[in-house]
């Protein structure tokens, strides 16, 4: 009964996902944490947050890109 009961119960409960973690660039303690966690400087984190927003997953993905891809491409020139 245990497994069937658990499956039935799990289906009745609403599914939830862990809330996205955000990076607060104004919080020095948080910036030190994320700097150590991601292995980059606080300045790199702040720039990534300005580019992709404060979602920690998006920032990590941005920072794992090769150095050339971390820099925003130049704006298109008007014709």
mmCIF file of the C-alpha atoms, coordinates in Angstrom:
data_MODEL
# 
_entry.id   MODEL 
# 
loop_
_atom_site.group_PDB 
_atom_site.id 
_atom_site.type_symbol 
_atom_site.label_atom_id 
_atom_site.label_alt_id 
_atom_site.label_comp_id 
_atom_site.label_asym_id 
_atom_site.label_entity_id 
_atom_site.label_seq_id 
_atom_site.pdbx_PDB_ins_code 
_atom_site.Cartn_x 
_atom_site.Cartn_y 
_atom_site.Cartn_z 
_atom_site.occupancy 
_atom_site.B_iso_or_equiv 
_atom_site.pdbx_formal_charge 
_atom_site.auth_seq_id 
_atom_site.auth_comp_id 
_atom_site.auth_asym_id 
_atom_site.auth_atom_id 
_atom_site.pdbx_PDB_model_num 
ATOM 1  C CA . UNK A 1 1  ? 0.000  0.000  0.000   1.00 0.00 ? 1  UNK A CA 1 
ATOM 2  C CA . UNK A 1 2  ? 2.860  2.382  0.749   1.00 0.00 ? 2  UNK A CA 1 
ATOM 3  C CA . UNK A 1 3  ? 4.029  3.083  -2.796  1.00 0.00 ? 3  UNK A CA 1 
ATOM 4  C CA . UNK A 1 4  ? 0.565  3.271  -4.305  1.00 0.00 ? 4  UNK A CA 1 
ATOM 5  C CA . UNK A 1 5  ? -0.583 5.510  -1.479  1.00 0.00 ? 5  UNK A CA 1 
ATOM 6  C CA . UNK A 1 6  ? 2.421  7.791  -1.965  1.00 0.00 ? 6  UNK A CA 1 
ATOM 7  C CA . UNK A 1 7  ? 1.840  8.047  -5.704  1.00 0.00 ? 7  UNK A CA 1 
ATOM 8  C CA . UNK A 1 8  ? -1.793 8.854  -5.185  1.00 0.00 ? 8  UNK A CA 1 
ATOM 9  C CA . UNK A 1 9  ? -0.972 11.438 -2.516  1.00 0.00 ? 9  UNK A CA 1 
ATOM 10 C CA . UNK A 1 10 ? 1.770  13.046 -4.597  1.00 0.00 ? 10 UNK A CA 1 
ATOM 11 C CA . UNK A 1 11 ? -0.676 13.510 -7.474  1.00 0.00 ? 11 UNK A CA 1 
ATOM 12 C CA . UNK A 1 12 ? -3.086 15.347 -5.202  1.00 0.00 ? 12 UNK A CA 1 
ATOM 13 C CA . UNK A 1 13 ? -0.528 17.869 -3.963  1.00 0.00 ? 13 UNK A CA 1 
ATOM 14 C CA . UNK A 1 14 ? 0.220  20.930 -6.055  1.00 0.00 ? 14 UNK A CA 1 
ATOM 15 C CA . UNK A 1 15 ? 3.615  20.804 -7.665  1.00 0.00 ? 15 UNK A CA 1 
ATOM 16 C CA . UNK A 1 16 ? 6.054  23.473 -6.729  1.00 0.00 ? 16 UNK A CA 1 
ATOM 17 C CA . UNK A 1 17 ? 9.485  24.423 -7.857  1.00 0.00 ? 17 UNK A CA 1 
ATOM 18 C CA . UNK A 1 18 ? 12.216 26.090 -5.869  1.00 0.00 ? 18 UNK A CA 1 
ATOM 19 C CA . UNK A 1 19 ? 11.946 29.827 -6.232  1.00 0.00 ? 19 UNK A CA 1 
ATOM 20 C CA . UNK A 1 20 ? 14.594 31.300 -8.458  1.00 0.00 ? 20 UNK A CA 1 
ATOM 21 C CA . UNK A 1 21 ? 17.459 32.692 -6.441  1.00 0.00 ? 21 UNK A CA 1 
ATOM 22 C CA . UNK A 1 22 ? 18.249 36.287 -7.129  1.00 0.00 ? 22 UNK A CA 1 
ATOM 23 C CA . UNK A 1 23 ? 21.479 38.203 -6.771  1.00 0.00 ? 23 UNK A CA 1 
ATOM 24 C CA . UNK A 1 24 ? 21.218 41.528 -4.972  1.00 0.00 ? 24 UNK A CA 1 
ATOM 25 C CA . UNK A 1 25 ? 24.168 43.566 -6.221  1.00 0.00 ? 25 UNK A CA 1 
ATOM 26 C CA . UNK A 1 26 ? 23.556 46.098 -3.432  1.00 0.00 ? 26 UNK A CA 1 
ATOM 27 C CA . UNK A 1 27 ? 24.214 43.492 -0.717  1.00 0.00 ? 27 UNK A CA 1 
ATOM 28 C CA . UNK A 1 28 ? 27.973 43.167 -0.118  1.00 0.00 ? 28 UNK A CA 1 
ATOM 29 C CA . UNK A 1 29 ? 27.635 39.883 1.791   1.00 0.00 ? 29 UNK A CA 1 
ATOM 30 C CA . UNK A 1 30 ? 25.601 38.399 -1.068  1.00 0.00 ? 30 UNK A CA 1 
ATOM 31 C CA . UNK A 1 31 ? 28.119 39.671 -3.609  1.00 0.00 ? 31 UNK A CA 1 
ATOM 32 C CA . UNK A 1 32 ? 31.000 38.024 -1.709  1.00 0.00 ? 32 UNK A CA 1 
ATOM 33 C CA . UNK A 1 33 ? 29.000 34.769 -1.588  1.00 0.00 ? 33 UNK A CA 1 
ATOM 34 C CA . UNK A 1 34 ? 28.210 34.787 -5.309  1.00 0.00 ? 34 UNK A CA 1 
ATOM 35 C CA . UNK A 1 35 ? 31.756 35.827 -6.203  1.00 0.00 ? 35 UNK A CA 1 
ATOM 36 C CA . UNK A 1 36 ? 33.138 32.792 -4.381  1.00 0.00 ? 36 UNK A CA 1 
ATOM 37 C CA . UNK A 1 37 ? 30.379 30.506 -5.624  1.00 0.00 ? 37 UNK A CA 1 
ATOM 38 C CA . UNK A 1 38 ? 30.807 31.449 -9.285  1.00 0.00 ? 38 UNK A CA 1 
ATOM 39 C CA . UNK A 1 39 ? 34.557 32.010 -9.174  1.00 0.00 ? 39 UNK A CA 1 
ATOM 40 C CA . UNK A 1 40 ? 34.445 35.485 -10.697 1.00 0.00 ? 40 UNK A CA 1 
ATOM 41 C CA . UNK A 1 41 ? 34.871 39.039 -9.453  1.00 0.00 ? 41 UNK A CA 1 
ATOM 42 C CA . UNK A 1 42 ? 32.053 41.057 -7.971  1.00 0.00 ? 42 UNK A CA 1 
ATOM 43 C CA . UNK A 1 43 ? 32.366 43.475 -10.881 1.00 0.00 ? 43 UNK A CA 1 
ATOM 44 C CA . UNK A 1 44 ? 31.756 40.627 -13.352 1.00 0.00 ? 44 UNK A CA 1 
ATOM 45 C CA . UNK A 1 45 ? 28.679 39.578 -11.406 1.00 0.00 ? 45 UNK A CA 1 
ATOM 46 C CA . UNK A 1 46 ? 27.318 43.130 -11.326 1.00 0.00 ? 46 UNK A CA 1 
ATOM 47 C CA . UNK A 1 47 ? 27.801 43.503 -15.081 1.00 0.00 ? 47 UNK A CA 1 
ATOM 48 C CA . UNK A 1 48 ? 26.126 40.151 -15.753 1.00 0.00 ? 48 UNK A CA 1 
ATOM 49 C CA . UNK A 1 49 ? 23.172 41.158 -13.545 1.00 0.00 ? 49 UNK A CA 1 
ATOM 50 C CA . UNK A 1 50 ? 22.808 44.393 -15.514 1.00 0.00 ? 50 UNK A CA 1 
ATOM 51 C CA . UNK A 1 51 ? 22.806 42.395 -18.767 1.00 0.00 ? 51 UNK A CA 1 
ATOM 52 C CA . UNK A 1 52 ? 20.604 39.398 -17.926 1.00 0.00 ? 52 UNK A CA 1 
ATOM 53 C CA . UNK A 1 53 ? 18.844 40.361 -14.695 1.00 0.00 ? 53 UNK A CA 1 
ATOM 54 C CA . UNK A 1 54 ? 19.277 39.105 -11.123 1.00 0.00 ? 54 UNK A CA 1 
ATOM 55 C CA . UNK A 1 55 ? 18.294 35.447 -11.645 1.00 0.00 ? 55 UNK A CA 1 
ATOM 56 C CA . UNK A 1 56 ? 21.274 33.460 -10.347 1.00 0.00 ? 56 UNK A CA 1 
ATOM 57 C CA . UNK A 1 57 ? 20.907 30.760 -13.011 1.00 0.00 ? 57 UNK A CA 1 
ATOM 58 C CA . UNK A 1 58 ? 20.915 33.298 -15.836 1.00 0.00 ? 58 UNK A CA 1 
ATOM 59 C CA . UNK A 1 59 ? 23.936 35.044 -14.334 1.00 0.00 ? 59 UNK A CA 1 
ATOM 60 C CA . UNK A 1 60 ? 25.825 31.758 -13.950 1.00 0.00 ? 60 UNK A CA 1 
ATOM 61 C CA . UNK A 1 61 ? 25.073 30.824 -17.557 1.00 0.00 ? 61 UNK A CA 1 
ATOM 62 C CA . UNK A 1 62 ? 26.197 34.235 -18.738 1.00 0.00 ? 62 UNK A CA 1 
ATOM 63 C CA . UNK A 1 63 ? 29.450 34.012 -16.775 1.00 0.00 ? 63 UNK A CA 1 
ATOM 64 C CA . UNK A 1 64 ? 30.228 30.518 -18.041 1.00 0.00 ? 64 UNK A CA 1 
ATOM 65 C CA . UNK A 1 65 ? 30.256 31.838 -21.588 1.00 0.00 ? 65 UNK A CA 1 
ATOM 66 C CA . UNK A 1 66 ? 33.711 32.427 -23.079 1.00 0.00 ? 66 UNK A CA 1 
ATOM 67 C CA . UNK A 1 67 ? 35.162 35.851 -22.245 1.00 0.00 ? 67 UNK A CA 1 
ATOM 68 C CA . UNK A 1 68 ? 34.466 37.164 -25.776 1.00 0.00 ? 68 UNK A CA 1 
ATOM 69 C CA . UNK A 1 69 ? 30.777 36.311 -25.428 1.00 0.00 ? 69 UNK A CA 1 
ATOM 70 C CA . UNK A 1 70 ? 30.463 38.075 -22.057 1.00 0.00 ? 70 UNK A CA 1 
ATOM 71 C CA . UNK A 1 71 ? 30.875 41.440 -23.727 1.00 0.00 ? 71 UNK A CA 1 
ATOM 72 C CA . UNK A 1 72 ? 27.735 42.814 -25.313 1.00 0.00 ? 72 UNK A CA 1 
ATOM 73 C CA . UNK A 1 73 ? 28.019 43.035 -29.092 1.00 0.00 ? 73 UNK A CA 1 
ATOM 74 C CA . UNK A 1 74 ? 28.238 46.532 -30.548 1.00 0.00 ? 74 UNK A CA 1 
ATOM 75 C CA . UNK A 1 75 ? 24.980 48.253 -31.388 1.00 0.00 ? 75 UNK A CA 1 
ATOM 76 C CA . UNK A 1 76 ? 24.017 48.020 -35.064 1.00 0.00 ? 76 UNK A CA 1 
ATOM 77 C CA . UNK A 1 77 ? 24.936 51.099 -37.023 1.00 0.00 ? 77 UNK A CA 1 
ATOM 78 C CA . UNK A 1 78 ? 22.008 53.044 -38.500 1.00 0.00 ? 78 UNK A CA 1 
ATOM 79 C CA . UNK A 1 79 ? 21.820 52.857 -42.293 1.00 0.00 ? 79 UNK A CA 1 
# 
